[in-house]
Amino acid sequence: MGNANDYRKLKVWVKAHSLALKVYDITDEFPRKYMFDLTSQLRRAALSVPTNIAEGNAALHPKEFVQFLNVSMRSSAEVRYLLDFAFEKSLVEENIHDELVNLCDEIWKMICSLMAAVKERQYIKKTNNSFFILFLAVSAVLAVSTVFAAEIHPNAGKTSASFLKIGLGARAIGMGESYAGIADDVYAVYWNPAGLNNLTSNEFTAMHTEWFQDIRYEYASAALRLDAKSVCAFSLGGLYLAGIERRTVMENPEDGPSLPEGTFGAYDILAVASYSSKLDESWTLGANIKGVYESIDIYGGFTIALDVGAIYKIVPNVNIGMVIQNFGPHLSIRETSYWLPLNIKVGVGFKIPEVNLTGDFDINQPIDNFTKFSAGLEYNYDNLLFPRIGYRYRFNGNELGELSGLTAGIGIRISDYQLDYAFVPFGDLGVTHRISFTARLGGAASEAGKAGAGITENAEKKGNKKGKVHSLSAGSLAGSPPISKAERTAKEENTVGVEKDIVDLVKEPLRFSGFPDNSIIRIYSISGDLVKVLNNVKVWDGKDSSGNTVSAGRYIYEINSKHSGRFTVK
């Protein structure tokens, strides 16, 4: 349980040691005739109390420690009786007798409490070890499961404000986006607002995300503890994309798109007010009220959403977290309304102090995708470095390949300041990087880079007589070599404003040109969810795999052909 000198730190041992010394002092005055019975037995019993505490503390297993404490407790009861006997024989004065008897009673109670604590630690350690073994087993299953082909969910593309599904906080991201049960910093605002009550001080954080296709996400949040049971927080975030070229469809689609006709931008804004309250030692609740704004060129929509979270402490160092995210009215763009990406999350978080490990398992059920599982671990090295690893798996396969579920990161803490980094691959779409800085205390986002050629707006261009922007020719924009010589892979982001009238979409679909006929085109939401796969088809009519019109928003497309070689358009 500890090293050879640890027992000196135990308050119960200090009192037991004091009892033994006092018993030896008073028995020095006992008549010689009691030397080999009462004196000897009282001294042995008194010395047994601290001796067994010290010996048990050095045991290798908690069960052994409890056994030694049991002997010590019985010895203290023996000392108490022998003191009563000595008092009745007029060998001890009343005031000394009362003092030592009270000390015996106090020691007996302290030993009982220590035994209970040791048994609880033994149970917690066994429980945490079980969680750790379960974590490894689940991670292995998730890793093996990636061999199955990904399937498109029937509701993919039907929700708006997809940026709400992009995780916040490099620490949580590095742990596989598993944070519902262990949320204990200001980023609990996103993962589980109930976790704000785990803050030990006021906190401020700022985060920068390098998303794929030069999209950037900036976020800042501040949390303030109001009292011992209440914490509030205020957050502001924005996802920005600027410098998108505006092009329109020519009368003859075979002519490809027009020359650039200026640029437009698209951005999303999130404002959050949060509150968390601790009900008792087991239950903590939290909630967010969010303002959500999504803009595409001159069109935009605003709505309000609500998050509700709870954390229940099963045993010390093991929590279960429950969250409902993005509950609220539809978001409307161009007179068409779309659901928000509602998500229900349950997670179990645990800490193993003996090995400085923190872990979490989360299960997410979004309304526009299949069930998602995630698991993550963090190791605390000397309270300075925090390496992390995690894995995410979507039931029916990860959309972006086997490695897209892997996450990794590291944190550096110096005094009250912490810098965290997370790395997440997204298959052929590229990799993403998150950097967050957090300060424990007693915006405008940076301009987004250009997303490259091939980004179009499915909205009517003001003053343009040639029609609506739908078509692009990635090959012609890039000045690509002849098709027969190379496989071409195009990865672009498309800003699509879906018409209310479905017939208009059918008449003027999004066209792809400059690629082999046997190309496979995959279309993803801004958060990386697979929406549509086009086999040997160069036209997208704005519908998902179930034939339903997708919501307004930004989409990524990837084009792969079966020819050898590779060509990338940005």
GULO-756660 format. One record per residue (C-alpha): residue in three letters; x, y, z. Coordinates in nm, 3 decimals. Example, Ala and Ser with C-alpha at 12.3 -4.5 7.8 and 13.67 -1.06 7.14 Angstrom:
GULO-756660
  kolvex       xx       yy       zz
     ALA    1.230   -0.450    0.780
     SER    1.367   -0.106    0.714
end
This chain:
GULO-756660
  kolvex       xx       yy       zz
     MET    0.000    0.000    0.000
     GLY    0.289    0.239    0.073
     ASN    0.657    0.258    0.160
     ALA    0.807    0.180    0.497
     ASN    0.761    0.532    0.638
     ASP    0.414    0.614    0.504
     TYR    0.243    0.498    0.823
     ARG    0.378    0.805    1.007
     LYS    0.146    1.020    0.794
     LEU   -0.163    0.837    0.922
     LYS   -0.340    1.030    1.199
     VAL   -0.472    0.710    1.349
     TRP   -0.117    0.574    1.383
     VAL   -0.005    0.897    1.555
     LYS   -0.279    0.859    1.815
     ALA   -0.216    0.485    1.856
     HIS    0.155    0.551    1.905
     SER    0.068    0.810    2.170
     LEU   -0.157    0.556    2.345
     ALA    0.123    0.297    2.356
     LEU    0.369    0.547    2.507
     LYS    0.122    0.652    2.776
     VAL    0.037    0.291    2.862
     TYR    0.406    0.214    2.908
     ASP    0.441    0.521    3.132
     ILE    0.153    0.432    3.366
     THR    0.245    0.062    3.387
     ASP    0.590    0.160    3.514
     GLU    0.410    0.247    3.839
     PHE    0.225   -0.085    3.866
     PRO    0.331   -0.312    4.155
     ARG    0.589   -0.577    4.069
     LYS    0.339   -0.857    4.134
     TYR    0.146   -0.754    3.819
     MET    0.455   -0.756    3.598
     PHE    0.395   -1.092    3.428
     ASP    0.020   -1.071    3.383
     LEU   -0.162   -0.735    3.379
     THR    0.141   -0.515    3.304
     SER    0.274   -0.743    3.032
     GLN   -0.065   -0.800    2.868
     LEU   -0.164   -0.431    2.874
     ARG    0.167   -0.331    2.717
     ARG    0.143   -0.598    2.444
     ALA   -0.213   -0.495    2.358
     ALA   -0.126   -0.123    2.349
     LEU    0.181   -0.183    2.133
     SER   -0.020   -0.406    1.898
     VAL   -0.243   -0.114    1.794
     PRO    0.019    0.107    1.616
     THR    0.232   -0.194    1.516
     ASN   -0.044   -0.355    1.309
     ILE   -0.133   -0.021    1.149
     ALA    0.228    0.027    1.040
     GLU    0.268   -0.333    0.921
     GLY   -0.062   -0.331    0.734
     ASN    0.021   -0.003    0.559
     ALA    0.324   -0.174    0.403
     ALA    0.110   -0.459    0.267
     LEU    0.100   -0.503   -0.110
     HIS   -0.274   -0.554   -0.132
     PRO   -0.563   -0.360    0.028
     LYS   -0.716   -0.684    0.152
     GLU   -0.407   -0.751    0.364
     PHE   -0.415   -0.398    0.504
     VAL   -0.775   -0.450    0.615
     GLN   -0.675   -0.770    0.795
     PHE   -0.403   -0.589    0.992
     LEU   -0.642   -0.305    1.075
     ASN   -0.888   -0.560    1.206
     VAL   -0.624   -0.691    1.449
     SER   -0.537   -0.336    1.553
     MET   -0.903   -0.256    1.620
     ARG   -0.944   -0.566    1.839
     SER   -0.627   -0.474    2.029
     SER   -0.763   -0.126    2.103
     ALA   -1.077   -0.288    2.251
     GLU   -0.851   -0.512    2.463
     VAL   -0.658   -0.209    2.592
     ARG   -0.984   -0.041    2.688
     TYR   -1.096   -0.337    2.902
     LEU   -0.757   -0.375    3.070
     LEU   -0.761   -0.003    3.160
     ASP   -1.105   -0.051    3.319
     PHE   -0.968   -0.349    3.513
     ALA   -0.663   -0.150    3.631
     PHE   -0.889    0.136    3.742
     GLU   -1.108   -0.099    3.949
     LYS   -0.790   -0.234    4.111
     SER   -0.698    0.127    4.197
     LEU   -0.384    0.108    3.984
     VAL   -0.480    0.407    3.763
     GLU   -0.618    0.744    3.868
     GLU   -0.963    0.836    3.738
     ASN   -0.854    1.131    3.521
     ILE   -0.579    0.924    3.353
     HIS   -0.818    0.633    3.307
     ASP   -1.080    0.854    3.142
     GLU   -0.822    1.016    2.914
     LEU   -0.686    0.683    2.790
     VAL   -1.030    0.522    2.753
     ASN   -1.149    0.817    2.542
     LEU   -0.832    0.785    2.334
     CYS   -0.905    0.413    2.280
     ASP   -1.259    0.493    2.166
     GLU   -1.131    0.759    1.925
     ILE   -0.871    0.522    1.781
     TRP   -1.132    0.248    1.739
     LYS   -1.356    0.483    1.536
     MET   -1.064    0.606    1.324
     ILE   -0.960    0.248    1.244
     CYS   -1.316    0.169    1.135
     SER   -1.314    0.471    0.902
     LEU   -0.974    0.377    0.761
     MET   -1.090    0.021    0.695
     ALA   -1.393    0.151    0.506
     ALA   -1.174    0.385    0.299
     VAL   -0.929    0.106    0.211
     LYS   -1.215   -0.124    0.108
     GLU   -1.362    0.154   -0.109
     ARG   -1.026    0.218   -0.277
     GLN   -0.999   -0.153   -0.343
     TYR   -1.342   -0.152   -0.506
     ILE   -1.268    0.161   -0.709
     LYS   -0.937    0.021   -0.830
     LYS   -1.107   -0.301   -0.933
     THR   -1.383   -0.101   -1.106
     ASN   -1.136    0.127   -1.284
     ASN   -0.928   -0.168   -1.398
     SER   -1.245   -0.323   -1.536
     PHE   -1.320    0.000   -1.724
     PHE   -0.965    0.007   -1.860
     ILE   -0.991   -0.353   -1.981
     LEU   -1.330   -0.271   -2.133
     PHE   -1.175    0.033   -2.302
     LEU   -0.906   -0.181   -2.465
     ALA   -1.163   -0.439   -2.573
     VAL   -1.396   -0.179   -2.723
     SER   -1.106   -0.006   -2.900
     ALA   -0.996   -0.336   -3.052
     VAL   -1.349   -0.409   -3.172
     LEU   -1.382   -0.062   -3.322
     ALA   -1.048   -0.091   -3.499
     VAL   -1.139   -0.429   -3.649
     SER   -1.485   -0.304   -3.748
     THR   -1.340   -0.053   -3.994
     VAL   -1.289   -0.328   -4.251
     PHE   -1.660   -0.307   -4.337
     ALA   -1.773   -0.070   -4.612
     ALA   -1.940    0.253   -4.507
     GLU   -2.313    0.292   -4.562
     ILE   -2.493    0.622   -4.617
     HIS   -2.761    0.709   -4.361
     PRO   -3.106    0.784   -4.511
     ASN   -3.120    1.123   -4.333
     ALA   -2.769    1.237   -4.430
     GLY   -2.779    1.594   -4.558
     LYS   -3.124    1.676   -4.419
     THR   -3.006    1.892   -4.128
     SER   -2.868    2.245   -4.138
     ALA   -2.591    2.413   -3.936
     SER   -2.357    2.116   -3.977
     PHE   -2.080    2.316   -3.811
     LEU   -2.251    2.241   -3.477
     LYS   -2.121    1.885   -3.515
     ILE   -1.756    1.997   -3.530
     GLY   -1.605    1.924   -3.188
     LEU   -1.442    2.194   -2.976
     GLY   -1.135    2.173   -2.753
     ALA   -0.810    2.001   -2.851
     ARG   -0.808    1.789   -2.534
     ALA   -1.144    1.626   -2.602
     ILE   -1.069    1.589   -2.974
     GLY   -0.740    1.412   -2.900
     MET   -0.931    1.165   -2.683
     GLY   -1.152    1.052   -2.969
     GLU   -1.421    1.312   -2.894
     SER   -1.506    1.111   -2.581
     TYR   -1.575    1.364   -2.309
     ALA   -1.934    1.344   -2.184
     GLY   -1.842    1.162   -1.863
     ILE   -1.517    1.341   -1.775
     ALA   -1.582    1.699   -1.893
     ASP   -1.402    1.911   -1.633
     ASP   -1.291    2.229   -1.809
     VAL   -1.447    2.520   -1.995
     TYR   -1.499    2.301   -2.306
     ALA   -1.769    2.121   -2.111
     VAL   -1.989    2.388   -2.272
     TYR   -1.978    2.181   -2.592
     TRP   -1.950    1.823   -2.463
     ASN   -2.165    1.829   -2.149
     PRO   -2.259    2.160   -1.981
     ALA   -2.305    1.980   -1.648
     GLY   -1.927    1.932   -1.643
     LEU   -1.874    2.304   -1.587
     ASN   -1.925    2.235   -1.217
     ASN   -1.601    2.034   -1.217
     LEU   -1.402    2.355   -1.270
     THR   -1.179    2.438   -0.976
     SER   -1.132    2.801   -1.084
     ASN   -1.249    3.054   -1.339
     GLU   -1.127    2.968   -1.689
     PHE   -1.077    3.136   -2.024
     THR   -0.997    2.956   -2.347
     ALA   -0.937    3.032   -2.714
     MET   -0.920    2.773   -2.992
     HIS   -0.817    2.771   -3.357
     THR   -0.920    2.491   -3.594
     GLU   -0.760    2.426   -3.932
     TRP   -1.036    2.233   -4.108
     PHE   -0.998    2.070   -4.448
     GLN   -1.021    2.277   -4.767
     ASP   -0.877    2.585   -4.592
     ILE   -1.185    2.628   -4.374
     ARG   -1.111    2.774   -4.031
     TYR   -1.301    2.779   -3.708
     GLU   -1.231    3.022   -3.422
     TYR   -1.378    2.988   -3.076
     ALA   -1.346    3.155   -2.734
     SER   -1.516    3.089   -2.402
     ALA   -1.502    3.209   -2.043
     ALA   -1.639    3.030   -1.736
     LEU   -1.708    3.195   -1.401
     ARG   -1.781    3.015   -1.076
     LEU   -2.069    3.190   -0.900
     ASP   -2.062    2.988   -0.579
     ALA   -1.975    2.639   -0.453
     LYS   -2.255    2.481   -0.659
     SER   -2.303    2.712   -0.959
     VAL   -2.098    2.797   -1.268
     CYS   -2.187    3.006   -1.573
     ALA   -2.008    3.046   -1.906
     PHE   -2.028    3.257   -2.221
     SER   -1.891    3.144   -2.557
     LEU   -1.858    3.275   -2.911
     GLY   -1.746    3.086   -3.220
     GLY   -1.733    3.132   -3.593
     LEU   -1.658    2.915   -3.896
     TYR   -1.545    3.126   -4.191
     LEU   -1.487    3.071   -4.560
     ALA   -1.406    3.366   -4.787
     GLY   -1.294    3.433   -5.142
     ILE   -1.518    3.172   -5.307
     GLU   -1.527    3.230   -5.684
     ARG   -1.869    3.299   -5.832
     ARG   -1.936    3.123   -6.164
     THR   -2.252    3.066   -6.362
     VAL   -2.378    2.799   -6.599
     MET   -2.332    2.865   -6.968
     GLU   -2.625    2.809   -7.201
     ASN   -2.449    2.499   -7.330
     PRO   -2.332    2.291   -7.028
     GLU   -2.061    2.133   -7.244
     ASP   -1.890    2.473   -7.255
     GLY   -1.820    2.445   -6.883
     PRO   -1.851    2.731   -6.634
     SER   -1.802    3.096   -6.707
     LEU   -1.495    3.293   -6.609
     PRO   -1.479    3.411   -6.245
     GLU   -1.738    3.682   -6.177
     GLY   -1.621    3.798   -5.837
     THR   -1.625    3.623   -5.502
     PHE   -1.864    3.559   -5.217
     GLY   -1.832    3.428   -4.863
     ALA   -2.002    3.190   -4.625
     TYR   -1.984    3.184   -4.250
     ASP   -2.150    3.039   -3.941
     ILE   -2.172    3.205   -3.600
     LEU   -2.242    3.045   -3.263
     ALA   -2.314    3.232   -2.937
     VAL   -2.372    3.033   -2.617
     ALA   -2.478    3.113   -2.260
     SER   -2.428    2.824   -2.016
     TYR   -2.519    2.739   -1.658
     SER   -2.440    2.440   -1.436
     SER   -2.571    2.354   -1.090
     LYS   -2.464    2.081   -0.850
     LEU   -2.770    1.922   -0.689
     ASP   -2.590    1.690   -0.445
     GLU   -2.277    1.477   -0.419
     SER   -2.396    1.253   -0.702
     TRP   -2.597    1.465   -0.948
     THR   -2.494    1.772   -1.149
     LEU   -2.705    1.938   -1.419
     GLY   -2.620    2.189   -1.690
     ALA   -2.776    2.366   -1.989
     ASN   -2.682    2.586   -2.286
     ILE   -2.896    2.830   -2.478
     LYS   -2.743    2.893   -2.820
     GLY   -2.791    3.143   -3.095
     VAL   -2.709    2.986   -3.434
     TYR   -2.662    3.186   -3.754
     GLU   -2.574    3.040   -4.093
     SER   -2.494    3.257   -4.395
     ILE   -2.439    3.178   -4.763
     ASP   -2.355    3.489   -4.967
     ILE   -2.655    3.726   -4.929
     TYR   -2.875    3.457   -4.775
     GLY   -2.884    3.363   -4.409
     GLY   -3.090    3.213   -4.131
     PHE   -3.102    3.234   -3.752
     THR   -3.244    3.008   -3.483
     ILE   -3.211    2.927   -3.114
     ALA   -3.109    2.586   -2.980
     LEU   -3.085    2.422   -2.639
     ASP   -2.842    2.170   -2.488
     VAL   -2.921    1.985   -2.164
     GLY   -2.669    1.770   -1.978
     ALA   -2.632    1.571   -1.657
     ILE   -2.348    1.393   -1.478
     TYR   -2.403    1.121   -1.219
     LYS   -2.116    1.001   -1.000
     ILE   -2.142    0.622   -0.980
     VAL   -1.846    0.584   -0.742
     PRO   -1.548    0.813   -0.684
     ASN   -1.358    0.860   -1.012
     VAL   -1.633    0.700   -1.224
     ASN   -1.907    0.917   -1.379
     ILE   -2.182    0.873   -1.632
     GLY   -2.273    1.170   -1.852
     MET   -2.595    1.225   -2.049
     VAL   -2.652    1.504   -2.302
     ILE   -2.913    1.622   -2.552
     GLN   -2.760    1.861   -2.805
     ASN   -2.904    2.105   -3.060
     PHE   -3.269    2.081   -2.963
     GLY   -3.470    2.366   -3.109
     PRO   -3.681    2.505   -3.394
     HIS   -3.589    2.475   -3.760
     LEU   -3.337    2.703   -3.927
     SER   -3.476    2.872   -4.238
     ILE   -3.275    2.981   -4.542
     ARG   -3.449    3.119   -4.851
     GLU   -3.795    3.034   -4.716
     THR   -3.705    2.668   -4.665
     SER   -3.672    2.522   -4.314
     TYR   -3.431    2.251   -4.202
     TRP   -3.387    2.053   -3.881
     LEU   -3.090    2.123   -3.656
     PRO   -2.847    1.829   -3.608
     LEU   -3.009    1.692   -3.290
     ASN   -2.783    1.448   -3.103
     ILE   -2.824    1.231   -2.793
     LYS   -2.506    1.137   -2.611
     VAL   -2.424    0.902   -2.322
     GLY   -2.072    0.862   -2.187
     VAL   -1.888    0.692   -1.903
     GLY   -1.572    0.861   -1.776
     PHE   -1.318    0.720   -1.533
     LYS   -0.987    0.805   -1.370
     ILE   -0.723    0.565   -1.241
     PRO   -0.507    0.779   -1.009
     GLU   -0.265    0.494   -0.939
     VAL   -0.143    0.502   -1.301
     ASN   -0.238    0.864   -1.386
     LEU   -0.486    0.759   -1.655
     THR   -0.813    0.924   -1.755
     GLY   -1.053    0.763   -2.000
     ASP   -1.401    0.791   -2.146
     PHE   -1.646    0.595   -2.365
     ASP   -1.919    0.783   -2.551
     ILE   -2.217    0.672   -2.759
     ASN   -2.381    0.929   -2.987
     GLN   -2.711    0.895   -3.169
     PRO   -2.758    1.181   -3.420
     ILE   -3.080    1.218   -3.617
     ASP   -2.893    1.234   -3.949
     ASN   -2.643    0.951   -3.912
     PHE   -2.589    0.606   -3.767
     THR   -2.491    0.546   -3.404
     LYS   -2.135    0.653   -3.329
     PHE   -1.903    0.506   -3.067
     SER   -1.586    0.667   -2.936
     ALA   -1.322    0.598   -2.674
     GLY   -1.020    0.792   -2.553
     LEU   -0.734    0.789   -2.303
     GLU   -0.515    1.059   -2.148
     TYR   -0.196    1.002   -1.950
     ASN   -0.078    1.258   -1.695
     TYR    0.300    1.277   -1.683
     ASP    0.411    1.474   -1.378
     ASN    0.121    1.717   -1.424
     LEU    0.321    1.865   -1.713
     LEU    0.264    1.658   -2.028
     PHE   -0.065    1.497   -2.129
     PRO   -0.039    1.262   -2.430
     ARG   -0.377    1.147   -2.564
     ILE   -0.518    0.897   -2.808
     GLY   -0.867    0.799   -2.916
     TYR   -1.080    0.628   -3.174
     ARG   -1.424    0.699   -3.325
     TYR   -1.636    0.446   -3.507
     ARG   -1.966    0.488   -3.687
     PHE   -2.199    0.190   -3.700
     ASN   -2.204    0.068   -4.063
     GLY   -1.850    0.193   -4.119
     ASN   -1.654    0.518   -4.110
     GLU   -1.734    0.728   -4.417
     LEU   -1.377    0.842   -4.476
     GLY   -1.187    0.517   -4.434
     GLU   -1.018    0.312   -4.166
     LEU   -0.784    0.579   -4.031
     SER   -1.042    0.858   -4.018
     GLY   -1.155    0.741   -3.675
     LEU   -0.810    0.779   -3.519
     THR   -0.731    1.085   -3.308
     ALA   -0.421    1.191   -3.117
     GLY   -0.300    1.490   -2.923
     ILE   -0.087    1.629   -2.647
     GLY   -0.119    1.894   -2.379
     ILE    0.141    2.101   -2.196
     ARG    0.057    2.260   -1.862
     ILE    0.269    2.523   -1.690
     SER    0.126    2.662   -1.370
     ASP   -0.228    2.784   -1.450
     TYR   -0.182    2.781   -1.828
     GLN   -0.233    2.493   -2.069
     LEU   -0.171    2.452   -2.441
     ASP   -0.337    2.159   -2.620
     TYR   -0.305    2.020   -2.972
     ALA   -0.508    1.756   -3.157
     PHE   -0.449    1.583   -3.490
     VAL   -0.734    1.409   -3.675
     PRO   -0.707    1.254   -4.024
     PHE   -1.013    1.270   -4.251
     GLY   -0.906    1.028   -4.521
     ASP   -0.875    1.176   -4.869
     LEU   -1.021    1.507   -4.751
     GLY   -0.701    1.576   -4.559
     VAL   -0.614    1.626   -4.194
     THR   -0.742    1.871   -3.936
     HIS   -0.553    2.047   -3.658
     ARG   -0.686    2.200   -3.338
     ILE   -0.490    2.425   -3.106
     SER   -0.645    2.553   -2.785
     PHE   -0.507    2.768   -2.505
     THR   -0.665    2.768   -2.160
     ALA   -0.592    2.994   -1.864
     ARG   -0.718    2.918   -1.516
     LEU   -0.791    3.251   -1.343
     GLY   -0.858    3.325   -0.959
     GLY   -1.376    3.807   -3.167
     ALA   -1.346    3.801   -3.455
     ALA   -1.210    3.495   -3.626
     SER   -0.905    3.508   -3.843
     GLU   -0.979    3.545   -4.211
     ALA   -1.039    3.212   -4.377
     GLY   -0.821    3.112   -4.667
     LYS   -0.958    3.053   -5.008
     ALA   -1.120    2.717   -5.061
     GLY   -0.998    2.693   -5.418
     ALA   -1.158    2.641   -5.754
     GLY   -1.481    2.456   -5.798
     ILE   -1.676    2.625   -5.515
     THR   -2.013    2.735   -5.640
     GLU   -2.329    2.892   -5.508
     ASN   -2.665    2.744   -5.600
     ALA   -2.834    3.080   -5.568
     GLU   -2.947    3.338   -5.818
     LYS   -2.673    3.591   -5.891
     LYS   -2.801    3.943   -5.870
     GLY   -2.784    4.119   -6.208
     ASN   -2.659    3.810   -6.393
     LYS   -2.853    3.731   -6.709
     LYS   -2.692    3.394   -6.771
     GLY   -2.881    3.208   -6.502
     LYS   -2.795    3.035   -6.176
     VAL   -2.465    2.907   -6.046
     HIS   -2.468    2.527   -6.057
     SER   -2.195    2.388   -6.276
     LEU   -1.819    2.369   -6.249
     SER   -1.543    2.211   -6.448
     ALA   -1.266    2.116   -6.209
     GLY   -1.046    1.988   -6.489
     SER   -1.070    2.305   -6.697
     LEU   -1.019    2.528   -6.394
     ALA   -0.698    2.350   -6.308
     GLY   -0.565    2.324   -6.659
     SER   -0.533    1.949   -6.619
     PRO   -0.348    1.716   -6.859
     PRO   -0.539    1.479   -7.091
     ILE   -0.765    1.243   -6.900
     SER   -0.617    0.930   -7.046
     LYS   -0.281    0.994   -6.881
     ALA   -0.374    1.027   -6.517
     GLU   -0.620    0.951   -6.245
     ARG   -0.760    1.274   -6.117
     THR   -0.881    1.342   -5.767
     ALA   -1.064    1.666   -5.706
     LYS   -1.150    1.784   -5.359
     GLU   -1.357    2.098   -5.345
     GLU   -1.611    2.264   -5.120
     ASN   -1.945    2.357   -5.273
     THR   -2.176    2.614   -5.124
     VAL   -2.523    2.494   -5.220
     GLY   -2.835    2.700   -5.171
     VAL   -3.117    2.451   -5.224
     GLU   -3.426    2.582   -5.401
     LYS   -3.764    2.534   -5.238
     ASP   -3.899    2.410   -5.570
     ILE   -3.743    2.068   -5.632
     VAL   -3.816    2.089   -6.004
     ASP   -3.568    2.375   -6.042
     LEU   -3.294    2.156   -5.894
     VAL   -3.365    1.883   -6.143
     LYS   -3.348    2.130   -6.430
     GLU   -3.025    2.288   -6.315
     PRO   -2.818    2.029   -6.128
     LEU   -2.455    2.057   -6.021
     ARG   -2.242    1.928   -6.306
     PHE   -1.890    1.784   -6.297
     SER   -1.671    1.775   -6.608
     GLY   -1.312    1.710   -6.711
     PHE   -1.294    1.365   -6.548
     PRO   -1.315    1.008   -6.676
     ASP   -1.657    0.853   -6.722
     ASN   -1.585    0.582   -6.466
     SER   -1.517    0.831   -6.185
     ILE   -1.669    0.792   -5.840
     ILE   -1.790    1.115   -5.681
     ARG   -1.846    1.133   -5.304
     ILE   -2.026    1.428   -5.146
     TYR   -1.982    1.511   -4.776
     SER   -2.132    1.764   -4.537
     ILE   -1.903    2.027   -4.386
     SER   -1.865    1.806   -4.076
     GLY   -1.746    1.508   -4.285
     ASP   -2.070    1.304   -4.301
     LEU   -2.113    1.112   -4.627
     VAL   -2.426    1.238   -4.807
     LYS   -2.416    1.090   -5.157
     VAL   -2.207    0.861   -5.378
     LEU   -2.228    0.902   -5.757
     ASN   -2.099    0.609   -5.962
     ASN   -2.020    0.691   -6.326
     VAL   -2.244    0.999   -6.298
     LYS   -2.121    1.357   -6.337
     VAL   -2.435    1.534   -6.220
     TRP   -2.568    1.592   -5.869
     ASP   -2.929    1.699   -5.840
     GLY   -2.897    1.813   -5.479
     LYS   -3.055    1.498   -5.336
     ASP   -2.928    1.250   -5.080
     SER   -2.908    0.872   -5.110
     SER   -3.280    0.841   -5.027
     GLY   -3.385    1.083   -5.300
     ASN   -3.462    1.371   -5.064
     THR   -3.340    1.726   -5.121
     VAL   -3.047    1.812   -4.895
     SER   -3.049    2.114   -4.666
     ALA   -2.886    2.445   -4.751
     GLY   -2.523    2.455   -4.648
     ARG   -2.169    2.385   -4.759
     TYR   -2.061    2.051   -4.900
     ILE   -1.732    1.888   -4.989
     TYR   -1.697    1.670   -5.298
     GLU   -1.423    1.425   -5.386
     ILE   -1.375    1.275   -5.732
     ASN   -1.173    0.955   -5.782
     SER   -1.120    0.773   -6.111
     LYS   -0.978    0.429   -6.169
     HIS   -0.690    0.547   -6.389
     SER   -0.334    0.540   -6.259
     GLY   -0.169    0.855   -6.131
     ARG   -0.314    1.137   -5.930
     PHE   -0.414    1.500   -5.981
     THR   -0.549    1.733   -5.714
     VAL   -0.748    2.053   -5.764
     LYS   -0.777    2.315   -5.492
end
